[in-house]
Amino acid sequence: MGWFCCQGKSSKKSVAEEDYRDSLDQKPTNFTATDSVKVDFKVNGNKEDGSKGDQLALDVKSLNLKEEVSQDRKDNGNRAQTFSFNELEAATGNFRVDCFLGEGGFGKVYKGHLERINQVVAIKQLDPNGLQGIREFVVEVLTLSLADHTNLVKLIGFCAEGEQRLLVYEYMPLGSLEDHLLDIRPGRKPLDWNTRMKIAAGAARGLEYLHDKMKPPVIYRDLKCSNILLGEGYHPKLSDFGLAKVGPSGDKTHVSTRVMGTYGYCAPDYAMTGQLTFKSDIYSFGVVLLELITGRKAIDHTKPAKEQNLIAWTCPQYSAW
């Protein structure tokens, strides 16, 4: 999702995930996701009645979600704070139009300033009529609360109050890779080669962390240009983890699940069989890399029929080398 497109242009949307129920054999049967996530239940410096934090636990229970945790039962020290809806409303000036940054499958994203932490943030508000829902909200909170890497966007906190579900992230001032590569505004220079390779390397490191360093490992499932956000100096960070899935472990080679993701980035074998592997992410990374090299979109219906699919267009040219 192109969160930080200042023109408010909608980007490609991902559809909702089917399941996130995997669990480790070592986990006691009464263990739930919120046991493993550090959540700060103090709002405005005062101890709340716990309803906001409890709502996340209720979401986990109602969706029958069981989150994977580290084998040593330690998180990465991240603290996902809870915010009241009034706080986030105030931070965005009641979600003013001039604070609007972009929109995707989850909902609209706004730039705001949170007085309590004195920080500029990006606030993503769930659209109850959108393509994603509470399941993706919960998965994102749990995944990012267990992750800690310079190439993954930082989740500052969340709001789960009544029907409201909002996510609060660090603000990425340069927007998404899509904004700079595929939908370049008039007057903006194309990315130079060194910057493109820097972004590719950073995205690869973020993916490596999810696959090889997180315990248990995570399959991202939604790697695309609009989900690679850029900070100062074009430092890339992977974002939007609502479709993340715990990867296979032990002697298992894949995870069977409904096919989710974005057309053009989804691995063909996964699309045909529903068998998700870490290689599914690698395929998506290859598509992004081709976009960086060529400056073309994965799917572009403005091109001639034979050139609309980037992979189909490039394969014959590589075969000729």
Helices and strands as residue ranges (DSSP letters): G 33-36, E 39-40, E 42-43, E 46-47, H 51-62, E 80-82, H 85-91, G 97-99, E 100-103, E 107-114, E 119-126, H 134-145, E 155-161, E 164-170, H 177-181, H 193-208, I 209-213, E 218-219, G 225-227, E 228-230, G 232-234, E 236-238, E 245-246, E 255-256, H 268-273, E 275-276, H 278-294, G 305-307, H 310-319
